[in-house]
Amino acid sequence: MKRITTHSFLIVCFVISLTTTGNLNGKWTGVLKTDQGREYPLFYNFKIDGDQLTGTAKTPKGDMPITNGKINGDDFVFSVIIGKMEIDHIGKFYGDSVGVDISLGEAKSHTTLKREQ
């Protein structure tokens, strides 16, 4: 009986995890503000498949693929490569918003994304 209860609990946790991160699917927008006062609009189209995060990021050079995307519960990581620059993203899904830490080498910034209406 204890084994059945444990397995049932794990299955419920797994389903809840998939449901939560599944809501990350879709288009998200935000603004990245640099220390120098510049602002860059951000546009992402996230696609979730199990624990994999793919999709695209709109850049001045066009839509670039999201690479190395992984999801663990509400937390996720991915990269976007523009030219020779790899821009790392570490995020957390909050349901109605996404907090993202973006880093390029030593430069680091934080922004909040909202679902595109």
Secondary structure as UniProt FT lines:
FT   HELIX           2..22
FT   TURN            23..24
FT   STRAND          26..33
FT   TURN            35..36
FT   STRAND          39..49
FT   TURN            50..51
FT   STRAND          52..59
FT   TURN            60..61
FT   STRAND          62..72
FT   TURN            73..74
FT   STRAND          75..82
FT   TURN            83..84
FT   STRAND          85..93
FT   STRAND          97..104
FT   TURN            105..106
FT   STRAND          107..115
//
